[in-house]
């Protein structure tokens, strides 16, 4: 079974968030003596680079401009959403800890400096956390610095593992799969002294063997590039909503903008500007 989701007709941010606003109406409050209700479906947004693409960018749709990102954050806040982490969602699902009326999770894949420079202050202004799905190989050399990662952690962000070298996990032998899945978790925990509870499949490629390796490594769940809401009953196939350049917030009920010709599973090339895949 493949975890790819590369349909160019896949709904994008404007149409999807409008629907989510309707889907995620607050659950009636339960008496204080009882556990919080389980929010069975939660939207998880997928971002990559928060910057304008250079002229030679191979996948410009993965670059969301700072102005566009700021407008999306403002729209979500104005429509009653509150950002939480994947661990917050997991604790609601398993321990019945409360979530806001309209929870939403921001995830940023790979580890680009623009996330620390631009996304962090915009989210921190609302005391909103997010999840950085960190590719270990993106630390340094044009990617994030350790100091930037630590600033995210200090602001309440969560680290997810996104492998060491971003391979297609379905093609690896057992040793290579273990190194990328379990090894990336161990490397991040050792380097930053935090627990890493969630995994992110590179380019959304996974199968049952990969899922088994992720479970064996001790993760609580894993995010995909499959389109939709993350659901309580499928923690190792958590769906997400891809946010691409140009999705905007203008007319949320309008038809989604046309996609570029690039595969939505692609990642940008390595370069000093921070467009590393």
C-alpha positions in Angstrom: 0.0 0.0 0.0 1.3 3.4 -0.9 1.1 6.6 1.1 1.5 8.9 -1.8 -1.1 11.6 -2.5 -0.2 13.4 -5.7 -3.5 14.1 -7.3 -3.2 17.7 -8.7 -6.9 18.2 -8.1 -6.5 17.7 -4.4 -8.2 20.5 -2.4 -6.0 23.1 -1.0 -6.0 25.6 1.9 -8.9 28.0 1.0 -11.5 25.4 0.3 -10.4 23.0 3.0 -10.2 25.3 5.9 -13.7 26.6 5.2 -14.9 23.0 5.4 -12.9 22.4 8.5 -14.5 25.4 10.2 -17.9 23.7 9.7 -16.7 20.2 10.6 -15.0 21.2 13.8 -17.8 22.9 15.7 -17.3 22.8 19.4 -18.3 19.6 21.2 -20.9 20.3 23.9 -19.1 20.7 27.2 -19.3 17.8 29.7 -19.6 18.2 33.4 -16.4 19.2 35.2 -16.3 15.9 37.0 -15.9 13.9 33.7 -13.0 13.6 31.3 -12.9 15.9 28.3 -14.6 14.7 25.1 -12.4 13.2 22.4 -12.0 15.3 19.3 -12.0 12.5 16.8 -10.8 14.5 13.8 -8.2 17.2 13.8 -6.8 19.2 10.9 -3.0 19.0 10.5 -1.5 21.5 8.2 1.7 20.7 6.2 4.2 23.5 5.3 7.7 23.5 4.1 9.5 26.8 3.4 8.1 30.2 4.6 9.7 32.4 2.1 9.5 33.6 -1.5 11.1 31.1 -3.9 14.3 31.9 -5.8 14.0 32.2 -9.5 15.5 28.7 -10.1 13.4 26.9 -7.4 12.6 23.4 -8.6 9.4 23.2 -6.6 8.1 26.8 -6.0 4.8 25.5 -4.7 6.6 24.5 -1.5 7.4 28.1 -0.7 4.7 30.0 1.1 5.4 33.7 1.3 5.6 35.4 4.8 2.7 37.7 3.9 0.5 34.7 2.9 1.5 32.7 5.9 0.7 35.7 8.2 -2.7 36.1 6.6 -3.5 32.4 7.0 -2.6 32.5 10.7 -4.8 35.5 11.2 -7.7 33.9 9.4 -7.5 30.8 11.5 -7.4 32.8 14.7 -10.3 35.0 13.6 -12.3 31.8 12.9 -11.8 30.3 16.3 -8.9 27.9 15.6 -6.2 27.4 18.2 -2.8 25.7 17.4 -1.8 22.6 19.4 0.9 19.9 19.0 0.5 16.3 18.0 1.2 15.3 21.6 -1.7 17.5 22.7 -3.9 15.6 20.3 -2.6 12.3 21.4 -3.3 13.1 25.1 -6.8 14.0 24.2 -7.3 10.8 22.3 -5.7 8.5 24.9 -6.0 10.4 28.2 -9.1 12.5 27.6 -7.1 15.7 28.3 -9.0 18.8 26.9 -8.4 20.5 23.6 -9.5 23.9 22.4 -12.9 24.0 20.7 -11.2 24.1 17.2 -7.8 22.6 17.5 -5.4 22.7 14.5 -1.8 21.5 14.2 0.9 23.3 12.1 3.6 21.0 10.8 6.8 22.1 9.0 8.7 19.4 7.1 12.5 19.1 6.7 13.9 22.0 8.8 14.4 25.2 6.9 15.8 28.4 8.5 12.8 30.4 7.3 10.6 28.4 9.8 12.6 29.8 12.7 13.0 33.2 11.2 9.5 33.8 10.0 7.0 31.2 11.2 8.1 31.2 14.8 7.5 34.9 15.6 4.2 34.9 13.8 2.9 31.9 15.8 4.6 33.0 19.0 2.7 36.2 18.9 -0.4 34.1 19.6 1.4 31.7 21.9 0.8 29.0 19.3 3.1 26.0 19.1 3.8 23.9 16.1 5.6 20.7 15.1 9.0 20.6 13.3 9.4 17.4 11.4 13.2 17.4 11.3 15.4 15.8 8.8 18.6 15.2 10.7 20.7 15.9 7.6 19.2 19.4 7.3 21.0 20.6 10.5 23.7 23.0 9.4 25.0 23.6 5.9 22.2 25.8 4.7 19.5 24.2 6.9 18.6 24.9 10.5 21.1 25.5 13.2 20.9 23.9 16.6 20.2 27.3 18.1 17.2 27.8 15.9 15.8 24.4 16.8 16.3 25.2 20.5 14.4 28.5 20.0 11.5 26.6 18.6 11.6 24.2 21.6 11.7 27.1 24.0 8.5 28.4 22.4 6.7 25.2 23.0 7.2 23.5 19.7 7.5 19.8 19.3 10.1 17.8 17.3 9.1 15.0 15.0 11.6 12.7 13.2 11.7 13.0 9.4 14.6 10.5 8.9 18.3 11.2 8.5 18.6 11.6 4.7 14.9 11.7 3.4 14.9 8.5 1.4 12.1 6.5 0.0 11.7 4.2 3.0 9.9 1.6 0.9 13.1 0.9 -1.0 15.4 0.3 1.9 16.7 -3.0 3.4 16.0 -3.8 7.0 19.2 -2.2 8.3 18.7 1.0 6.3 15.1 1.3 7.3 16.0 0.9 11.0 18.8 3.5 10.7 16.5 6.1 9.1 13.5 5.5 11.4 14.9 4.5 14.8 18.2 6.2 14.2 16.7 9.6 13.4 14.7 9.5 16.6 17.7 8.6 18.7 19.9 11.3 17.0 17.3 14.1 17.7 16.7 13.0 21.3 20.4 12.8 22.0 21.1 16.2 20.4 18.3 18.2 21.9 17.3 16.3 25.0 13.6 16.0 24.2 11.3 13.1 23.6 10.4 12.5 19.9 7.0 10.8 19.8 6.0 11.2 16.1 7.4 10.3 12.7 6.8 11.9 9.3 7.2 9.7 6.2 9.5 11.3 3.6 7.6 12.4 0.5 4.6 10.5 2.0 6.0 7.1 0.9 5.1 4.2 3.2 3.8 0.7 3.2 2.9 -1.9 5.9 6.6 -2.8 6.4 7.5 0.9 7.0 4.6 1.3 9.4 5.8 -1.7 11.3 9.3 -0.2 11.6 7.9 3.1 12.9 5.8 1.2 15.5 8.8 -0.9 16.5 10.9 2.2 17.0 8.5 3.4 19.7 6.7 6.3 18.0 3.1 7.1 19.0 2.1 7.9 15.5 3.2 9.2 12.0 2.0 11.8 9.6 1.5 11.3 5.9 0.9 13.4 2.8 -2.5 11.8 2.4 -5.2 14.5 2.2 -7.7 14.8 5.0 -8.2 15.0 8.7 -6.1 13.2 11.3 -8.3 10.6 12.9 -8.2 8.9 16.3 -8.4 5.4 14.9 -5.4 5.6 12.5 -2.4 7.0 14.4 0.3 5.7 11.9 -1.5 7.1 8.9 -2.3 10.6 10.1 -3.6 12.7 7.2 -2.7 16.3 6.6 -3.8 19.3 4.6 -1.0 20.5 2.3 -0.6 24.3 2.1 1.1 25.5 -1.1 2.2 28.8 -2.5 -0.8 30.8 -3.7 -3.5 29.0 -1.7 -4.1 32.3 0.1 -7.1 33.2 2.2 -9.0 35.5 -0.2 -12.2 33.7 -1.1 -12.2 30.5 1.0 -15.2 28.9 -0.7 -13.7 29.4 -4.2 -12.2 26.6 -6.3 -8.6 25.8 -5.4 -6.0 27.3 -7.6 -4.3 25.2 -10.2 -1.2 23.2 -9.2 2.2 23.5 -10.7 3.4 20.7 -12.8 5.7 19.4 -10.1 4.7 16.4 -8.0 3.3 17.6 -4.6 5.4 14.9 -3.0 8.6 16.6 -4.2 11.0 18.4 -2.0 13.1 21.4 -2.9 16.8 21.1 -3.7 19.5 21.8 -1.2 20.7 25.4 -1.3 22.0 28.0 1.1 18.7 29.9 0.9 17.0 27.2 3.0 15.2 25.4 0.2 16.6 22.0 1.2 14.5 18.9 0.8 
